[in-house]
């Protein structure tokens, strides 16, 4: 049975290695520029500041998905704070039925309960999830580009 929950970095970090590697292999556009090397110290600082939320999906004890949110001051609207998805991933074998949908809904509900009015999510062109985003009621607000210099 799948369980959706909010976790602390310590527990998440202990179990995320394999999934993080799968995530990197699947969606990193420029592997020659960026290696997989999370800055766990910064994540720890963000958690200490109350600016990190980690939502997970587990099948028993096995971590099968994650939705990590970072909160940050909105530099374009003084006094407001943004909730921004940092990384989202669901193991391929669990991308059936409503598992991804339920992970999103769980994260959204928690973020809403913490007082946020919106959640910003960036998706990748390598594995687009646009139909899910539309089904969940998200609006496309920008397109992001990168140029290797």
RASUL-V49267 format. One record per pair of residues at least 24 apart in sequence whose C-alpha atoms are under 6 Angstrom apart, sorted by sequence separation. I is the first residue (numbers start at 1). J is the second residue. D is the distance in Angstrom with one decimal. If there is no record, write none. Layout:
i:I j:J d:D
i:I j:J d:D
This chain:
i:65 j:89 d:5.4
i:65 j:90 d:4.1
i:64 j:90 d:6.0
i:64 j:91 d:5.4
i:84 j:119 d:5.8
i:83 j:119 d:5.1
i:84 j:120 d:4.7
i:85 j:121 d:5.1
i:7 j:54 d:5.5
i:6 j:54 d:5.6
i:6 j:55 d:4.4
i:5 j:55 d:5.6
i:5 j:56 d:5.5
i:4 j:56 d:5.6
i:4 j:57 d:4.6
i:3 j:57 d:5.6
i:3 j:58 d:5.2
i:2 j:58 d:5.5
i:2 j:59 d:4.7
i:1 j:59 d:5.9
i:27 j:126 d:5.8
